[in-house]
Amino acid sequence: MFSEKIHQHDWDAILKSIHQKTAADVERALTKTQRNLEDFKALISPAALPFLEDMARLSHTRTRKRFGNTMQMYAPLYLSNECQNICTYCGFSFTNKIPRRTLTDAEILQEAAFLKNKGYQHVLLVTGEANRTVGVDYLENAIQLLQPHFPNISMEVQPLDQHEYERLRAAGLYAVLVYQETYHEMEYKKHHPKGKKSNFTYRLETPDRLGKAGMHKIGLGALFGLEDWRADSFFTALHLQYLQKNYWQSKYSISFPRLRPFSGGLEPKVAMSDEELVQLICAYRLLDETVELSISTREEEIFRDHIVHLGITSMSAESKTNPGGYTVEQQSLEQFEISDERSTEVITDMLRKQGIAPVWKDWQHNWQ
């Protein structure tokens, strides 16, 4: 399990090593065609910022070589904001006194019809973590409802056991995203004091269970702002390479959520600038030519317009982060604030003007 491997690495020592990287280390990493985790440390270090233009150019070239001039489009579909966890940074946290809602079958299909009409073929199902309300039975039912309408269904919900993932995969689930939030165990416990999510190790071992369940794609990421983004990014890369070695049949993606405010929310402990986020995206692409890199509507529209050439291969548009937000209930509290509120049509037009073709469907399983 990765929970054993991570303890071979000391957080403070890793962070110190990153900050000790020099311009010579960065230059050496840039000349390579195959890069290792030491090169990745150099590329995410402060010493790499003066080389950002070179990194961006190489990242663009590698992305176009592997993915062409395309952008995979997806939309989140929030099913429920019920949650039994206390998380210091989330609008759905158990202690927040907000109206709770879980979509009915009819409401799920109503939301689905809106997204289908917009052209989406890939939906990401999202819930709070409330196993009794939105457990495996509810999720399996939602997937079966949506499977005739969408060839690609992903999920971002509470971590589950291996046999539960196997059950949902059989129902039509393609991918699971599970963010560790932070790989710093003590900071993790500080931000997750109550609920099943407070179990750091169980969450950390979720991608292992997904790999053993044969999930087609596994998504990783850290929530930038809870701890130092450079160390968290190193451990995400370490996690990625461990999974690729042990569960090579699965595909992988990395997401880049930055802490965004909600009503009464948490301010970032360590701020991450736009320039640093560009640096990180390019560093991941230079480390791994095949991994999918995704950007959400958390980011502002100007930033998203400029990042689409530098490594990103998947993006959302017109997102709502509350259950029923597209057609059913547009006034309830969102999980976090959206920064890019442009319509799907505006964003896809922006992509086409930049020579990038929006891809709505690039994979379908034969369920018969």
FIZAFI-158151 format. One record per residue: residue number from 1; residue in one letter; x negated, y negated, z negated of N, C-alpha, C in turn. Coordinates in pm, whole numbers. Last residue first. Layout:
N
 num residu     nu     nv     nw    cau    cav    caw     cu     cv     cw
 NUM      a      X      Y      Z      X      Y      Z      X      Y      Z
...
//
This chain:
368
 num residu     nu     nv     nw    cau    cav    caw     cu     cv     cw
 368      q   2301    414   2356   2388    525   2393   2315    658   2386
 367      w   2133    205   2313   2197    264   2195   2286    383   2229
 366      n   1847     98   2419   1956    178   2474   2020    255   2359
 365      h   1756   -232   2334   1749    -90   2304   1869    -21   2369
 364      q   1600   -490   2506   1726   -430   2465   1707   -282   2445
 363      w   1440   -803   2560   1432   -665   2510   1572   -616   2477
 362      d   1469  -1064   2614   1351   -999   2672   1338   -854   2628
 361      k   1670  -1337   2652   1675  -1193   2630   1552  -1130   2694
 360      w   1608  -1602   2684   1719  -1568   2596   1720  -1420   2560
 359      v   1351  -1821   2718   1386  -1681   2735   1495  -1646   2634
 358      p   1280  -2120   2891   1344  -2058   2774   1385  -1914   2806
 357      a    975  -2190   3041   1106  -2130   3064   1163  -2073   2934
 356      i    803  -2491   3069    821  -2369   2988    963  -2318   3008
 355      g    748  -2742   3170    706  -2626   3246    719  -2494   3173
 354      q    859  -2948   3039    717  -2922   3010    666  -2797   3081
 353      k   1118  -2930   3115   1043  -3046   3164    893  -3030   3138
 352      r   1190  -2706   2965   1180  -2695   3111   1100  -2811   3169
 351      l   1194  -2816   2705   1102  -2709   2740   1082  -2701   2891
 350      m   1404  -3003   2726   1268  -3047   2692   1165  -2942   2733
 349      d   1616  -2826   2770   1579  -2921   2875   1438  -2975   2852
 348      t   1623  -2703   2523   1586  -2623   2640   1551  -2713   2759
 347      i   1702  -2928   2370   1573  -2863   2346   1531  -2778   2465
 346      v   1955  -2987   2473   1850  -3088   2475   1713  -3023   2460
 345      e   2096  -2750   2422   2079  -2798   2559   1966  -2899   2569
 344      t   2102  -2736   2145   2031  -2633   2222   2001  -2683   2362
 343      s   2060  -3065   2005   2138  -2953   2054   2049  -2854   2128
 342      r   1857  -3167   1723   1899  -3174   1863   1975  -3049   1904
 341      e   1751  -3186   1472   1895  -3162   1483   1945  -3168   1626
 340      d   1489  -3114   1293   1519  -3126   1435   1664  -3087   1457
 339      s   1516  -3077   1016   1452  -3198   1067   1482  -3222   1214
 338      i   1735  -2967    761   1692  -2952    900   1630  -3084    946
 337      e   1678  -2874    425   1711  -2977    523   1653  -2944    660
 336      f   1806  -2556    311   1704  -2660    316   1742  -2759    426
 335      q   2058  -2445    284   1948  -2388    208   1831  -2486    201
 334      e   2331  -2681    246   2238  -2602    325   2125  -2550    237
 333      l   2655  -2688    104   2512  -2716     89   2429  -2623    174
 332      s   2931  -2744    334   2867  -2685    218   2717  -2709    219
 331      q   3047  -2838    568   3023  -2934    461   2948  -2876    341
 330      q   3130  -2664    758   3020  -2751    793   2983  -2849    683
 329      e   3246  -2366    813   3231  -2454    696   3109  -2541    717
 328      v   3276  -2272   1089   3368  -2239    980   3365  -2343    870
 327      t   3082  -2323   1286   3224  -2340   1319   3318  -2333   1200
 326      y   2820  -2333   1180   2845  -2370   1319   2992  -2402   1345
 325      g   2814  -2247    911   2778  -2385    945   2807  -2427   1087
 324      g   2858  -2011    784   2969  -2069    859   2940  -2206    912
 323      p   2628  -2081    533   2717  -1980    592   2838  -2045    659
 322      n   2367  -2301    640   2471  -2269    544   2566  -2169    610
 321      t   2192  -2400    828   2139  -2313    722   2239  -2296    608
 320      k   2191  -2414   1177   2263  -2446   1056   2219  -2348    948
 319      s   2001  -2528   1460   2022  -2437   1347   2110  -2499   1239
 318      e   1922  -2606   1716   2059  -2635   1671   2097  -2553   1547
 317      a   1685  -2343   1762   1741  -2471   1802   1883  -2482   1747
 316      s   1365  -2178   1720   1508  -2190   1702   1553  -2328   1746
 315      m   1110  -2011   1910   1161  -2125   1835   1314  -2120   1827
 314      s    802  -1861   1998    942  -1842   1960    989  -1962   1881
 313      t    539  -1914   2040    605  -1833   2141    754  -1813   2113
 312      i    275  -2147   1998    409  -2103   1959    474  -2025   2074
 311      g     43  -2246   2114     40  -2116   2049    176  -2061   2013
 310      l     73  -2495   2233    -50  -2467   2159    -50  -2334   2084
 309      h    298  -2598   2350    192  -2552   2439     73  -2492   2364
 308      v    461  -2684   2146    508  -2571   2227    402  -2519   2324
 307      i    398  -2906   2002    335  -2780   1960    366  -2666   2055
 306      h    543  -3124   2088    400  -3120   2119    335  -2985   2089
 305      d    801  -3084   1996    779  -3111   2139    633  -3093   2178
 304      r    761  -3065   1723    799  -2945   1798    776  -2964   1948
 303      f    704  -3335   1661    605  -3230   1636    636  -3107   1720
 302      i    947  -3453   1729    825  -3495   1798    716  -3389   1781
 301      e   1132  -3326   1550   1139  -3302   1694   1012  -3343   1767
 300      e    997  -3166   1255   1055  -3279   1327   1042  -3261   1477
 299      e   1081  -2840   1124    986  -2940   1172   1055  -3047   1254
 298      r   1289  -2669   1079   1237  -2743    964   1149  -2859   1010
 297      t   1348  -2521   1299   1395  -2659   1300   1365  -2732   1170
 296      s   1042  -2324   1338   1185  -2345   1315   1220  -2493   1321
 295      i    828  -2119   1529    847  -2248   1462    998  -2275   1452
 294      s    613  -1833   1549    746  -1893   1554    752  -2023   1476
 293      l    422  -1614   1737    417  -1727   1644    546  -1808   1661
 292      e    329  -1276   1772    426  -1380   1803    421  -1488   1696
 291      v      6  -1154   1857    107  -1179   1754    200  -1293   1800
 290      t   -198  -1131   2048    -70  -1064   2072     40  -1102   1974
 289      e   -438  -1246   1978   -376  -1288   2105   -234  -1238   2121
 288      d   -562  -1362   1688   -481  -1253   1743   -404  -1301   1865
 287      l   -727  -1581   1638   -753  -1456   1569   -685  -1339   1640
 286      l   -613  -1777   1791   -750  -1740   1822   -791  -1611   1751
 285      r   -366  -1795   1663   -372  -1751   1801   -513  -1707   1840
 284      y   -445  -1889   1411   -381  -1759   1423   -388  -1707   1566
 283      a   -548  -2140   1490   -636  -2041   1427   -575  -1902   1435
 282      c   -319  -2274   1581   -427  -2242   1675   -519  -2134   1619
 281      i   -187  -2297   1334   -125  -2226   1446   -230  -2184   1548
 280      l   -372  -2455   1190   -340  -2320   1147   -279  -2238   1261
 279      q   -373  -2699   1334   -497  -2623   1313   -467  -2478   1280
 278      v   -106  -2776   1297   -157  -2747   1432   -283  -2662   1422
 277      l   -120  -2820   1022    -33  -2714   1073    -72  -2676   1216
 276      e   -295  -3035   1011   -337  -2908    953   -248  -2793    999
 275      e   -139  -3230   1132   -266  -3193   1192   -313  -3057   1140
 274      d     68  -3255    948     96  -3205   1082    -32  -3156   1149
 273      s    -47  -3142    621    -22  -3242    724     13  -3177    856
 272      m     81  -3022    329     17  -2978    453     52  -3077    561
 271      a     34  -3053    -24     94  -3098    102     11  -3049    219
 270      v     88  -2860   -288    -20  -2891   -196     42  -2928    -62
 269      k    337  -2867   -408    219  -2875   -492     98  -2916   -409
 268      p    622  -3045   -287    509  -2954   -262    394  -2976   -360
 267      e    903  -3070   -510    804  -3136   -427    686  -3042   -406
 266      l   1218  -2909   -511   1080  -2911   -556    993  -2988   -458
 265      g   1550  -3068   -529   1449  -2969   -500   1308  -3002   -543
 264      g   1795  -3192   -537   1725  -3167   -662   1606  -3076   -647
 263      s   1891  -3053   -241   1942  -3137   -349   1876  -3101   -482
 262      f   1575  -2989    -84   1718  -2968    -94   1763  -3054   -212
 261      p   1287  -3038    134   1370  -3068     17   1513  -3017     29
 260      r   1062  -2778    239   1151  -2889    272   1246  -2914    155
 259      l    754  -2639    292    853  -2669    190    932  -2793    228
 258      r    726  -2495    615    675  -2589    515    788  -2622    419
 257      p    687  -2185    774    778  -2274    701    703  -2364    603
 256      f    591  -2032   1010    516  -2140    945    608  -2236    869
 255      s    552  -1679   1091    628  -1805   1086    556  -1905    996
 254      i    447  -1421   1302    411  -1510   1191    496  -1635   1203
 253      s    515  -1079   1388    529  -1223   1409    489  -1297   1282
 252      y    455   -767   1556    446   -857   1440    463  -1002   1481
 251      k    570   -430   1627    523   -562   1667    527   -654   1545
 250      s    469    -92   1539    553   -211   1524    487   -334   1584
 249      q    276    102   1557    389    111   1649    475    -15   1646
 248      w     89     73   1358     56     16   1487    172     23   1587
 247      y     52     56   1072    182     74   1137    173     13   1277
 246      n   -216     16   1005   -144    128    946    -10    158   1012
 245      k   -305   -205   1151   -386    -84   1147   -304     36   1102
 244      q   -109   -394   1105   -136   -353   1242   -216   -224   1247
 243      l   -136   -426    826    -15   -365    882    -39   -315   1024
 242      y   -390   -549    808   -364   -423    738   -244   -351    801
 241      q   -339   -783    951   -435   -686   1005   -420   -550    937
 240      l   -147   -907    781   -118   -875    921   -211   -767    973
 239      h   -294   -946    545   -176   -861    544   -143   -815    686
 238      l   -480  -1132    637   -526  -1004    583   -412   -902    585
 237      a   -304  -1340    698   -382  -1278    805   -436  -1142    762
 236      t   -215  -1395    438   -118  -1354    541   -189  -1284    656
 235      f   -453  -1474    323   -393  -1351    276   -283  -1303    372
 234      f   -497  -1714    469   -593  -1604    476   -528  -1473    435
 233      s   -274  -1860    386   -285  -1820    527   -387  -1708    544
 232      d   -331  -1903    117   -213  -1826    153   -220  -1777    298
 231      a   -560  -2064    150   -571  -1933     88   -451  -1846    123
 230      r   -440  -2289    278   -551  -2216    340   -566  -2076    282
 229      w   -244  -2392    113   -203  -2326    237   -316  -2247    300
 228      d   -211  -2349   -228   -301  -2396   -124   -275  -2319      6
 227      e    147  -2327   -292      7  -2313   -330    -80  -2365   -216
 226      l    385  -2428   -193    384  -2368   -326    243  -2356   -381
 225      g    326  -2514     59    363  -2615    -39    364  -2560   -180
 224      f    456  -2287    281    347  -2381    257    396  -2496    169
 223      l    536  -1973    232    603  -2102    225    499  -2206    186
 222      a    412  -1737    473    408  -1796    338    480  -1930    344
 221      g    491  -1437    660    471  -1580    643    461  -1617    496
 220      l    606  -1196    908    536  -1236    786    531  -1388    778
 219      g    817   -950   1051    776  -1090   1044    718  -1125    909
 218      i    811   -674   1257    801   -719   1118    747   -862   1119
 217      k    999   -466   1477    917   -585   1456    925   -628   1311
 216      h   1107   -205   1448   1046   -246   1574    955   -367   1557
 215      m   1048     12   1173   1110   -110   1224   1034   -160   1347
 214      g    984    255   1048    978    246   1193   1045    122   1250
 213      a    958    281    781   1093    301    835   1096    290    987
 212      k    698    208    746    730    350    729    869    382    782
 211      g    731    -68    782    648      9    873    679    157    866
 210      l    893   -128    561    942   -151    697    863    -70    798
 209      r    719    -71    353    842      9    366    902     -8    505
 208      d    527   -269    406    490   -128    408    613    -40    427
 207      p    681   -503    364    637   -468    500    587   -325    512
 206      t    716   -473     72    827   -463    166    781   -433    309
 205      e    520   -519   -112    518   -388    -47    631   -371     55
 204      l    585   -767   -214    461   -753   -139    458   -622    -60
 203      r    815   -711   -361    825   -792   -241    702   -774   -153
 202      y    700   -556   -563    805   -498   -478    820   -578   -350
 201      t    521   -741   -679    470   -622   -610    575   -562   -518
 200      f    687   -939   -798    588   -974   -696    547   -852   -614
 199      n    992   -975   -896    899   -862   -888    804   -885   -770
 198      s   1174  -1173   -864   1063  -1201   -956    958  -1089   -955
 197      k   1385  -1082   -717   1274  -1142   -644   1155  -1173   -733
 196      k   1574  -1011   -901   1492   -905   -842   1371   -960   -769
 195      g   1561  -1265  -1161   1620  -1195  -1049   1524  -1092   -992
 194      k   1349  -1540  -1246   1460  -1448  -1277   1515  -1389  -1149
 193      p   1135  -1701  -1164   1139  -1655  -1303   1246  -1551  -1332
 192      h    958  -1787   -936   1064  -1685   -929   1081  -1624  -1068
 191      h    752  -1959   -978    860  -2007   -893    976  -1909   -882
 190      k    580  -1809  -1137    627  -1939  -1186    750  -1986  -1108
 189      k    515  -1597   -976    601  -1571  -1092    657  -1700  -1150
 188      y    348  -1731   -791    470  -1665   -746    567  -1646   -863
 187      e    135  -1800   -951    220  -1907   -899    353  -1849   -850
 186      m     35  -1541   -994     80  -1621  -1107    171  -1735  -1062
 185      e    -28  -1451   -728     68  -1380   -813    120  -1465   -928
 184      h    -30  -1587   -425    -89  -1613   -556      8  -1560   -661
 183      y    103  -1571   -192     29  -1451   -230    -44  -1469   -363
 182      t    432  -1701   -161    290  -1724   -189    227  -1592   -233
 181      e    631  -1587     35    638  -1720    -28    498  -1768    -67
 180      q    640  -1368    189    592  -1347     53    605  -1474    -31
 179      y    917  -1316    394    808  -1406    356    768  -1379    212
 178      v   1022  -1109    630   1015  -1115    484    892  -1197    447
 177      l   1231  -1014    890   1138  -1116    843   1140  -1115    691
 176      v   1279   -744   1102   1301   -796    967   1191   -896    936
 175      a   1449   -635   1402   1336   -694   1331   1377   -740   1193
 174      y   1677   -487   1489   1552   -486   1565   1432   -531   1482
 173      l   1953   -282   1409   1861   -388   1366   1727   -374   1437
 172      g   2133    -78   1458   2103   -173   1566   2010   -286   1528
 171      a   2166    129   1283   2286     52   1317   2261    -50   1427
 170      a   1908    216   1243   1998    303   1318   2124    230   1362
 169      r   1827      7   1078   1764     23   1211   1853    110   1299
 168      l   1974     65    852   2006    -56    928   1943    -52   1068
 167      r   1849    306    769   1993    302    796   2029    181    883
 166      e   1590    221    723   1616    323    825   1763    323    866
 165      y   1633     47    510   1588     -7    638   1611     93    751
 164      e   1704    241    322   1803    140    361   1763     73    492
 163      h   1471    384    290   1587    454    347   1696    357    389
 162      q   1305    183    171   1276    238    303   1400    303    366
 161      d   1492    -88     16   1414     35     13   1399     91    154
 160      l   1454   -445     77   1530   -323     59   1436   -203     49
 159      p   1459   -797      4   1386   -672     33   1469   -550     -4
 158      q   1733   -997    129   1654   -944     18   1576   -820     61
 157      v   1676  -1118    468   1759  -1101    348   1671  -1048    236
 156      e   1680  -1166    780   1599  -1222    672   1686  -1224    546
 155      m   1678   -995   1091   1736  -1012    958   1634  -1072    863
 154      s   1791   -970   1435   1689   -970   1331   1755  -1005   1198
 153      i   1892   -833   1731   1940   -875   1600   1827   -860   1499
 152      n   1953   -843   2060   1841   -856   1967   1891   -915   1836
 151      p   2181   -835   2213   2086   -725   2229   1972   -728   2128
 150      f   2500   -907   2095   2362   -955   2098   2266   -837   2110
 149      h   2745   -775   2103   2737   -910   2158   2595   -961   2174
 148      p   2741   -529   1976   2793   -535   2113   2773   -669   2181
 147      q   2633   -612   1719   2551   -537   1814   2609   -535   1956
 146      l   2806   -728   1538   2735   -815   1631   2662   -741   1741
 145      l   2911   -519   1386   3001   -617   1448   2932   -694   1561
 144      q   2677   -398   1297   2764   -324   1388   2866   -414   1456
 143      i   2584   -602   1127   2504   -561   1244   2592   -488   1345
 142      a   2790   -603    934   2763   -722   1015   2685   -688   1141
 141      n   2762   -342    827   2886   -381    892   2865   -502    983
 140      e   2507   -365    712   2531   -267    818   2657   -302    896
 139      l   2560   -561    519   2467   -588    628   2487   -491    744
 138      y   2741   -429    347   2781   -553    414   2692   -579    535
 137      d   2577   -212    266   2707   -188    331   2751   -311    410
 136      v   2360   -342    141   2339   -268    265   2470   -242    339
 135      g   2504   -648      8   2413   -534      6   2409   -464    141
 134      v   2621   -889    -87   2573   -873     51   2466   -765     54
 133      t   2698   -832   -353   2787   -903   -261   2749   -879   -116
 132      r   2493   -693   -474   2629   -644   -491   2727   -708   -393
 131      n   2263   -841   -407   2280   -705   -355   2423   -655   -368
 130      a   2176  -1123   -305   2281  -1079   -398   2327   -942   -354
 129      e   2003  -1358   -186   1969  -1225   -236   2068  -1186   -347
 128      g   2155  -1508    106   2088  -1514    -22   2061  -1371    -69
 127      t   2089  -1424    453   2174  -1432    334   2089  -1473    215
 126      v   2086  -1418    805   2026  -1468    682   2130  -1468    570
 125      l   1999  -1290   1118   2097  -1287   1009   2028  -1323    879
 124      l   1929  -1428   1413   1861  -1393   1289   1962  -1403   1176
 123      v   1984  -1330   1750   2031  -1395   1628   1953  -1340   1508
 122      h   1960  -1365   2087   1881  -1323   1971   1931  -1401   1850
 121      q   2093  -1481   2283   2099  -1335   2284   2027  -1276   2163
 120      y   2263  -1787   2341   2174  -1706   2257   2202  -1557   2273
 119      g   2434  -1956   2478   2337  -1879   2554   2251  -1785   2474
 118      k   2645  -2073   2359   2526  -2157   2378   2418  -2085   2459
 117      n   2812  -1859   2329   2849  -1960   2428   2733  -2055   2457
 116      k   2687  -1736   2114   2689  -1668   2244   2720  -1767   2355
 115      l   2746  -1918   1912   2607  -1899   1953   2599  -1832   2090
 114      f   3029  -1887   1900   2968  -2019   1923   2826  -2003   1976
 113      a   3052  -1616   1840   3105  -1666   1967   3046  -1802   2001
 112      a   2945  -1607   1583   2876  -1539   1692   2923  -1591   1827
 111      e   3143  -1737   1437   3010  -1797   1447   2933  -1737   1565
 110      q   3343  -1541   1476   3365  -1679   1518   3233  -1753   1535
 109      l   3233  -1319   1355   3255  -1315   1499   3281  -1455   1555
 108      i   3235  -1409   1091   3109  -1371   1155   3124  -1374   1306
 107      e   3509  -1442   1050   3423  -1560   1050   3287  -1530   1114
 106      a   3596  -1176   1056   3649  -1271   1155   3560  -1394   1164
 105      d   3458  -1072    834   3433  -1020    969   3478  -1120   1075
 104      t   3362  -1354    624   3443  -1236    656   3406  -1188    797
 103      l   3076  -1480    453   3162  -1476    570   3237  -1344    581
 102      t   3073  -1619    139   3028  -1504    217   3126  -1486    332
 101      r   2979  -1893    -62   3063  -1841     45   2996  -1722    112
 100      r   2997  -2119   -334   2939  -1999   -274   3036  -1943   -170
  99      p   2922  -2452   -417   3024  -2356   -371   2956  -2239   -300
  98      i   2671  -2481   -676   2721  -2510   -542   2835  -2413   -508
  97      k   2462  -2534   -897   2608  -2530   -903   2665  -2574   -769
  96      n   2181  -2334   -921   2241  -2449   -853   2392  -2434   -848
  95      t   2091  -2094  -1022   2121  -2200  -1117   2184  -2324  -1052
  94      f   2030  -1937   -799   2142  -1899   -885   2185  -2013   -977
  93      s   1951  -2114   -497   1910  -2060   -626   2030  -2043   -719
  92      f   1988  -2227   -251   2078  -2118   -287   2050  -2061   -426
  91      g   1784  -2408   -215   1918  -2459   -238   2017  -2353   -281
  90      c   1468  -2349   -369   1573  -2307   -274   1710  -2361   -313
  89      y   1258  -2367   -545   1250  -2447   -423   1370  -2430   -330
  88      t   1264  -2192   -757   1254  -2335   -788   1270  -2424   -665
  87      c   1502  -1944   -784   1384  -1987   -710   1378  -2139   -718
  86      i   1660  -1687   -927   1626  -1826   -955   1495  -1856   -882
  85      n   1898  -1470   -762   1763  -1509   -801   1757  -1655   -842
  84      q   2139  -1407   -659   2119  -1375   -800   1980  -1412   -850
  83      c   2352  -1574   -433   2217  -1535   -470   2207  -1514   -621
  82      e   2542  -1655   -146   2540  -1591   -278   2398  -1548   -310
  81      n   2565  -1749    104   2472  -1821     17   2481  -1771   -128
  80      s   2582  -1560    410   2621  -1581    270   2518  -1667    199
  79      l   2504  -1569    678   2622  -1492    642   2672  -1522    501
  78      y   2373  -1765    927   2381  -1749    782   2513  -1682    746
  77      l   2187  -1709   1185   2329  -1697   1155   2339  -1664   1006
  76      p   1948  -1884   1382   1986  -1820   1256   2137  -1817   1241
  75      a   1856  -1809   1716   1934  -1894   1626   1961  -1818   1497
  74      y   1594  -1830   1965   1678  -1758   1870   1755  -1858   1785
  73      m   1397  -1792   2258   1493  -1872   2183   1573  -1782   2088
  72      q   1066  -1780   2362   1178  -1700   2315   1268  -1787   2227
  71      m    928  -1932   2632    958  -1955   2491   1082  -1873   2455
  70      t    659  -1920   2876    791  -1884   2824    804  -1922   2677
  69      n    441  -1882   3069    504  -2010   3038    648  -1987   2990
  68      g    268  -1603   2907    313  -1682   3021    375  -1813   2976
  67      f    160  -1452   2704    305  -1472   2703    358  -1547   2825
  66      r   -120  -1428   2756    -44  -1315   2700    106  -1331   2720
  65      k   -200  -1669   2873   -249  -1542   2927   -162  -1426   2882
  64      r    -87  -1857   2704    -34  -1845   2840    -79  -1714   2905
  63      t   -250  -1815   2478   -105  -1797   2471    -47  -1776   2610
  62      r   -507  -1877   2565   -478  -1741   2518   -328  -1714   2516
  61      t   -474  -2152   2626   -516  -2057   2729   -480  -1913   2690
  60      h   -405  -2260   2375   -313  -2272   2489   -346  -2167   2594
  59      s   -639  -2205   2233   -513  -2146   2190   -411  -2149   2304
  58      l   -824  -2366   2365   -840  -2222   2367   -710  -2150   2330
  57      r   -712  -2619   2302   -731  -2579   2441   -745  -2427   2453
  56      a   -721  -2619   2022   -593  -2630   2092   -604  -2584   2236
  55      m   -996  -2612   1973   -911  -2503   1928   -778  -2502   2003
  54      d  -1072  -2859   2080  -1125  -2735   2138  -1039  -2616   2099
  53      e   -930  -3026   1905   -902  -3031   2049   -953  -2905   2118
  52      l  -1048  -2967   1655   -907  -2933   1679   -874  -2934   1829
  51      f  -1288  -3009   1541  -1286  -2922   1658  -1143  -2890   1703
  50      p  -1257  -3147   1304  -1315  -3220   1418  -1313  -3139   1549
  49      l  -1151  -2928   1144  -1065  -3036   1192  -1126  -3117   1307
  48      a  -1325  -2743   1037  -1274  -2718   1172  -1193  -2835   1227
  47      a  -1387  -2798    776  -1493  -2819    875  -1442  -2806   1018
  46      p  -1168  -2708    629  -1179  -2851    659  -1283  -2881    766
  45      s  -1073  -2393    790  -1146  -2473    691  -1141  -2621    726
  44      i   -973  -2226    975   -874  -2295    890   -941  -2384    786
  43      l  -1202  -2128   1096  -1106  -2202   1180   -997  -2271   1098
  42      a  -1328  -1986    891  -1392  -2105    947  -1291  -2192   1021
  41      k  -1143  -1777    855  -1172  -1869    745  -1233  -1999    798
  40      f  -1176  -1653   1104  -1048  -1718   1072  -1065  -1816    957
  39      d  -1428  -1545   1072  -1408  -1650   1172  -1279  -1726   1145
  38      e  -1357  -1358    878  -1455  -1461    844  -1447  -1577    944
  37      l  -1186  -1193   1023  -1130  -1278    918  -1229  -1383    869
  36      n  -1297  -1219   1370  -1261  -1146   1249  -1211  -1244   1142
  35      r  -1240  -1226   1725  -1271  -1294   1598  -1223  -1210   1480
  34      q  -1364  -1205   2045  -1296  -1130   1940  -1338  -1186   1805
  33      t  -1505  -1400   2172  -1382  -1355   2237  -1298  -1269   2142
  32      k  -1673  -1690   2032  -1641  -1548   2038  -1514  -1521   2119
  31      t  -1699  -1960   2004  -1767  -1898   2117  -1733  -1751   2134
  30      l  -1572  -2025   1767  -1512  -2068   1893  -1576  -2003   2015
  29      a  -1747  -1932   1572  -1616  -1867   1588  -1553  -1901   1723
  28      r  -1953  -2117   1604  -1979  -1976   1630  -1847  -1901   1653
  27      e  -1824  -2350   1521  -1875  -2340   1658  -1900  -2194   1696
  26      v  -1781  -2283   1251  -1668  -2308   1341  -1712  -2292   1486
  25      d  -2040  -2264   1154  -1953  -2147   1146  -1835  -2162   1242
  24      a  -2123  -2528   1194  -2190  -2420   1268  -2106  -2293   1267
  23      a  -1967  -2660   1009  -1943  -2685   1152  -2007  -2576   1237
  22      t  -1899  -2415    747  -1964  -2532    806  -1925  -2549    952
  21      k  -1726  -2311    453  -1756  -2293    595  -1804  -2425    655
  20      q  -1643  -2358    199  -1788  -2359    222  -1825  -2339    369
  19      h  -1374  -2322    196  -1423  -2460    188  -1574  -2469    209
  18      i  -1366  -2041    201  -1310  -2119    312  -1369  -2260    313
  17      s  -1477  -1979    -49  -1545  -1936     73  -1496  -2015    194
  16      k  -1281  -2078   -219  -1415  -2136   -221  -1490  -2102    -93
  15      l  -1074  -1901   -157  -1057  -2044   -131  -1193  -2114   -129
  14      i  -1187  -1658   -243  -1148  -1676   -103  -1138  -1824    -69
  13      a  -1214  -1709   -516  -1333  -1682   -436  -1304  -1700   -287
  12      d   -946  -1736   -592  -1037  -1850   -606  -1163  -1831   -522
  11      w   -846  -1470   -532   -791  -1593   -472   -891  -1708   -475
  10      d  -1031  -1187   -452  -1003  -1287   -555   -961  -1418   -489
   9      h   -945   -871   -338   -983  -1006   -299   -940  -1105   -407
   8      q   -839   -636   -408   -981   -633   -378  -1035   -772   -344
   7      h   -571   -671   -420   -645   -688   -545   -796   -671   -528
   6      i   -481   -603   -171   -489   -745   -204   -572   -768   -331
   5      k   -469   -323   -169   -574   -391    -94   -591   -536   -139
   4      e   -241   -266   -319   -371   -220   -367   -484   -297   -299
   3      s    -41   -376   -169    -55   -424   -307   -186   -376   -369
   2      f    -34   -231     61   -110   -356     64   -130   -412    -77
   1      m    -84    119      0      0      0      0    -88   -126      0
//
